[in-house]
Amino acid sequence: MTAGRDPAKSFTTFLDDVPSGPPVTAYMNIIRRCNARCQYCTDWTAPRNPHLDPSRDRLRTIFTELKRLGVRDVVLSGGEPFLRRDLDGVLRDAHQLGFGIRIISNGTLIRPGHIELIRELGIDRVGVSIDSLSAERMKAIRGLRVHQVTRAIETLAEARTRHPSLRVSIYVTVNRLNIEDLVPLAEYAKGLRIDVQYQPVHFAETGLEEHILTELWPDERDIERLGEVVEELLLRKRTGDLPINNRPEFLATIPAFFRNRTFHPERCTVAYTDVVIDGELNLKPCWSMPPVKNLAAPDTDLVELWHSGEMREIRRDIREHRCPGCLYVCHLNKPHVPLPELRHQAP
């Protein structure tokens, strides 16, 4: 997140459901196509035709509107963003508007030329998704060859010798199939001197609710084991042994999220501090809620929509917990979002 703004000021009028300041970050899926086959996502079913991707011109217009809205940082993902033939142009457009840029990828298509572009544009945050170091489990969960992903992670980690400000993270989607992989992945990150971040799998608004709850959702025995793993992660984070980028309170909430199938913080700021745009250019209040409006039409005014009565009603629904709830890292792993305090500290 770009320095210089206190996100807490964005919800000083929280009870009125009107932001008192501009949003900080825009999360944009700039493509829906994907070359992975993740069990918890449908992006890989999108048409393969690149001409159906959101156009660079329309993305540039949305970037301009985000700038007018006051957004400082953009997080660009997909789908798989490196499938875009014009990704260099899209990144340059965002860079020219002065955004801080973060890219999230599955890593399989990252090439040396991309890393040079990242260095050239001063992009200092890249995240690569990986759910296991096991070839079998990685194939089962994400449909990818693990060596292709680790090769990209290790190439990015090595690139910091030429790009010292580059921060590389691995993003892990926690599910019933990879509970025993969570500590080894953190140790892998430690060996490369990069970060790891954990995100529980979600089912709301995925279109895969039944499959996720049946095949990927931990049962009570799994949750008990997950609690033990989380305790180890908390201890090793607290002692500085593992480079975990989650707040301790966030980590500690993951087992309860699975047990309750949802989570509502005391005060959620997503529709104040975050702008969420999916791969079909739908503006969403958050990743767990239905779209508000499609931004593909050239006459759509994002700034007007952000301050509309419709968004105000949605903020009220979120405030009153009339939403699916979530435990998304991008929305809740922030110091200004109140999370349950740790009940006890590991010795």
C-alpha positions in Angstrom: 0.0 0.0 0.0 1.3 3.4 -0.9 2.3 5.5 2.1 0.9 8.9 3.0 -2.8 8.1 3.7 -4.5 6.8 6.8 -7.2 4.4 5.6 -9.0 4.8 9.0 -10.1 8.2 7.9 -12.0 6.7 5.0 -14.7 5.4 7.4 -15.0 8.1 10.1 -18.6 8.5 8.9 -19.0 4.8 9.0 -22.5 4.9 10.6 -23.7 7.2 7.7 -22.4 4.7 5.1 -20.6 7.5 3.3 -16.8 7.4 2.9 -15.1 10.5 4.3 -12.1 10.0 2.0 -11.2 8.3 -1.3 -10.5 4.6 -1.5 -6.9 3.5 -1.3 -6.6 0.3 -3.4 -8.3 -1.0 -6.6 -8.3 -4.8 -7.1 -8.8 -5.5 -10.8 -9.0 -8.7 -12.7 -7.7 -7.5 -16.1 -8.5 -10.8 -17.8 -10.7 -13.8 -17.1 -8.9 -16.4 -19.2 -6.6 -18.7 -17.2 -4.2 -21.5 -18.0 -4.7 -23.1 -14.5 -7.6 -25.4 -13.5 -8.1 -24.4 -9.9 -10.8 -26.4 -8.2 -12.1 -23.3 -6.5 -12.4 -21.1 -9.5 -14.2 -21.0 -12.9 -11.9 -18.6 -14.8 -10.3 -21.5 -16.7 -13.7 -22.1 -18.3 -13.8 -18.7 -19.9 -13.6 -18.5 -23.7 -10.0 -18.7 -25.0 -10.4 -15.9 -27.5 -8.1 -13.1 -26.5 -10.3 -10.6 -28.4 -12.8 -11.1 -25.6 -10.4 -9.8 -23.0 -11.3 -6.3 -21.6 -9.7 -3.9 -24.1 -6.7 -1.9 -23.2 -8.6 1.3 -24.1 -11.3 0.4 -21.7 -8.9 -0.5 -18.9 -7.1 2.8 -19.5 -10.3 4.6 -19.1 -11.1 2.8 -15.8 -7.5 3.5 -14.6 -8.2 7.2 -15.3 -11.5 7.1 -13.4 -9.8 5.3 -10.5 -7.2 8.1 -10.4 -10.0 10.7 -10.4 -11.6 8.8 -7.5 -8.4 9.1 -5.6 -7.1 5.5 -5.7 -3.4 5.2 -5.0 -2.6 1.5 -5.7 -3.8 -1.1 -8.2 -3.6 -4.8 -7.7 -3.8 -6.5 -11.1 -4.8 -10.1 -11.4 -7.1 -12.4 -13.3 -7.5 -15.0 -14.6 -3.8 -15.1 -15.5 -2.6 -11.6 -16.4 0.4 -12.8 -18.2 -1.9 -14.4 -20.8 -2.6 -10.8 -22.1 -0.7 -10.1 -25.2 -0.7 -6.4 -24.4 0.2 -6.7 -20.7 3.2 -4.5 -21.1 0.9 -1.7 -22.5 -1.6 -2.2 -19.7 1.1 -2.0 -17.1 2.6 1.1 -18.7 -0.8 2.8 -18.7 -1.2 2.2 -15.0 2.4 3.3 -14.4 1.9 6.6 -16.3 -1.0 7.5 -14.0 1.3 7.1 -11.0 -0.3 4.1 -9.4 1.6 1.8 -7.1 1.2 -1.5 -8.9 1.1 -5.1 -7.6 0.7 -8.1 -9.9 -0.7 -11.5 -8.8 0.0 -14.5 -11.1 0.2 -18.3 -11.1 3.8 -17.8 -12.3 3.8 -20.3 -15.2 4.0 -17.7 -17.9 6.5 -15.2 -16.4 9.5 -14.8 -18.6 12.8 -12.8 -18.3 11.3 -10.1 -20.4 8.4 -9.6 -18.0 10.8 -9.4 -15.1 12.8 -6.7 -16.9 9.6 -4.8 -17.5 8.7 -5.0 -13.8 12.1 -3.6 -13.0 11.8 -0.8 -15.7 8.4 0.3 -14.4 9.5 0.1 -10.7 6.8 -2.4 -9.9 7.8 -3.5 -6.4 5.3 -6.2 -5.5 4.6 -9.5 -7.3 2.6 -12.3 -5.8 2.6 -15.9 -7.1 -0.1 -18.4 -6.1 1.0 -21.8 -5.0 -0.9 -24.2 -2.8 1.6 -27.1 -2.3 5.2 -28.1 -3.0 3.8 -31.6 -3.8 3.5 -32.2 -7.5 0.5 -34.4 -6.9 -1.4 -32.0 -4.7 -0.5 -29.0 -6.8 -1.9 -30.8 -9.9 -5.0 -31.8 -8.0 -5.7 -28.4 -6.5 -4.6 -26.0 -9.2 -4.1 -28.1 -12.3 -0.5 -26.9 -12.7 3.0 -28.5 -12.7 4.6 -27.4 -9.5 8.1 -27.0 -11.0 6.8 -24.4 -13.4 5.5 -22.3 -10.5 8.5 -22.7 -8.3 10.8 -21.8 -11.2 9.0 -18.5 -11.5 9.1 -17.9 -7.8 12.8 -18.6 -7.6 13.5 -16.5 -10.7 11.7 -13.5 -9.2 13.5 -14.0 -5.9 16.8 -14.0 -7.7 15.8 -10.9 -9.6 16.0 -8.8 -6.4 19.7 -8.6 -6.9 19.0 -6.3 -9.8 15.7 -4.9 -8.4 16.4 -4.5 -4.6 13.0 -2.9 -3.9 11.1 -5.9 -5.4 9.0 -7.7 -2.8 8.0 -11.2 -3.8 5.3 -13.1 -2.0 3.7 -16.5 -2.4 -0.1 -16.7 -1.9 -1.5 -19.9 -0.5 -5.2 -20.7 -0.6 -5.9 -22.8 2.5 -8.3 -25.8 1.9 -8.7 -29.3 3.3 -6.2 -30.8 0.8 -3.2 -28.7 1.8 -3.3 -28.3 5.5 0.0 -30.2 5.9 1.6 -28.0 3.2 1.2 -24.7 5.1 4.3 -24.9 7.2 6.6 -26.3 4.4 5.4 -23.5 2.1 6.4 -20.9 4.8 9.8 -22.6 5.2 10.2 -22.6 1.4 9.5 -18.8 1.4 12.0 -18.3 4.2 14.7 -20.1 2.2 14.2 -17.7 -0.6 13.9 -14.6 1.7 10.4 -13.9 0.4 7.0 -13.6 2.1 4.1 -16.0 2.4 0.4 -15.1 2.8 -2.4 -17.4 3.6 -6.0 -17.0 2.4 -8.8 -19.5 3.2 -10.8 -20.8 0.3 -14.2 -19.2 -0.1 -17.4 -20.4 -1.8 -19.7 -17.3 -1.9 -20.0 -15.9 -5.5 -17.8 -18.6 -7.0 -20.4 -20.5 -8.8 -18.8 -23.6 -7.2 -20.4 -23.6 -3.8 -21.4 -27.3 -3.7 -18.1 -28.5 -5.0 -16.1 -26.3 -2.6 -18.1 -27.3 0.4 -18.0 -30.9 -0.5 -14.5 -31.4 -1.7 -12.4 -28.6 -0.4 -14.0 -27.4 2.9 -12.3 -28.8 6.0 -14.4 -31.1 8.3 -14.2 -30.8 12.0 -11.2 -33.1 12.3 -9.5 -31.1 9.6 -10.3 -27.9 11.4 -8.8 -29.2 14.6 -5.6 -30.1 12.8 -5.6 -26.8 11.0 -5.8 -25.1 14.4 -2.6 -26.9 15.5 -0.9 -25.8 12.3 -2.0 -22.2 12.8 -0.6 -22.3 16.3 2.7 -23.3 15.0 2.6 -20.6 12.3 1.7 -18.0 15.0 4.6 -19.1 17.2 7.1 -19.1 14.4 5.8 -15.7 13.1 6.0 -14.2 16.6 9.6 -15.4 17.0 10.6 -14.1 13.6 11.3 -17.6 12.3 8.9 -17.5 9.4 8.2 -14.6 7.0 4.4 -14.7 7.3 2.6 -11.6 5.9 -0.7 -12.2 7.7 -1.7 -10.4 10.9 -1.6 -12.8 13.8 -5.3 -12.1 14.4 -6.1 -13.0 10.8 -4.3 -16.3 11.0 -6.0 -17.1 14.3 -9.4 -16.5 12.8 -9.0 -19.0 9.9 -10.2 -22.1 11.8 -13.3 -20.3 13.1 -14.0 -19.1 9.5 -14.1 -22.6 8.3 -16.1 -23.8 11.3 -18.7 -21.1 10.9 -18.5 -21.0 7.1 -18.3 -17.2 7.3 -16.8 -14.3 9.3 -18.0 -10.7 9.9 -15.6 -8.3 11.4 -17.0 -5.7 13.8 -16.4 -3.1 11.1 -15.7 -3.9 7.5 -14.2 -1.1 5.4 -14.1 -2.8 2.0 -16.6 -0.5 0.3 -14.8 2.5 1.7 -11.1 1.7 1.1 -11.2 -0.9 -1.7 -12.5 -0.8 -5.3 -13.2 -4.3 -6.6 -13.5 -5.0 -10.4 -13.8 -8.5 -11.7 -12.6 -10.0 -15.1 -15.8 -9.0 -16.8 -15.4 -5.4 -15.6 -18.2 -5.7 -13.0 -17.8 -3.3 -10.1 -18.4 -5.4 -6.9 -18.7 -4.2 -3.3 -16.3 -7.0 -2.4 -15.3 -10.4 -3.8 -18.0 -12.2 -1.8 -20.9 -10.0 -3.1 -22.8 -9.8 -6.4 -21.9 -7.1 -8.9 -23.3 -3.6 -8.7 -22.8 -2.5 -12.3 -20.8 -3.5 -15.4 -18.1 -0.9 -16.3 -17.6 -2.1 -19.9 -20.0 0.5 -21.2 -18.2 3.7 -22.2 -20.8 6.0 -20.6 -20.4 4.4 -17.1 -19.1 6.9 -14.6 -17.2 5.0 -11.9 -16.8 8.1 -9.6 -20.5 8.8 -9.7 -21.3 5.2 -9.1 -18.9 5.0 -6.1 -20.8 7.9 -4.4 -24.3 6.7 -5.5 -27.2 5.9 -3.3 -26.9 2.3 -4.4 -23.4 2.0 -3.0 -24.6 3.7 0.2 -27.3 1.1 0.6 -24.7 -1.7 0.0 -22.4 -0.2 2.7 -25.3 -0.2 5.1 -26.0 -3.9 4.3 -22.3 -4.7 5.0 -22.3 -2.7 8.2 -25.4 -4.6 9.4 -23.9 -7.9 8.4 -26.4 -8.5 5.6 -23.7 -9.8 3.4 -22.1 -13.3 3.0 -19.1 -12.3 5.1 -15.6 -13.3 4.2 -12.0 -13.7 5.4 -10.3 -12.3 2.3 -6.7 -11.2 2.9 -7.1 -8.3 0.6 -10.1 -6.9 2.5 -9.4 -7.9 6.2 -5.6 -8.4 6.6 -5.2 -4.7 7.3 -4.3 -3.0 10.6 -7.4 -0.7 10.6 -9.8 -3.6 10.4 -10.8 -4.9 13.9 -10.4 -8.6 14.2 -10.9 -10.8 17.3 -8.0 -10.6 19.7 -5.8 -13.6 20.2 -7.2 -15.7 23.0 -3.7 -16.8 24.0 -0.2 -16.6 22.8 1.8 -19.7 22.1 4.6 -20.1 24.6 
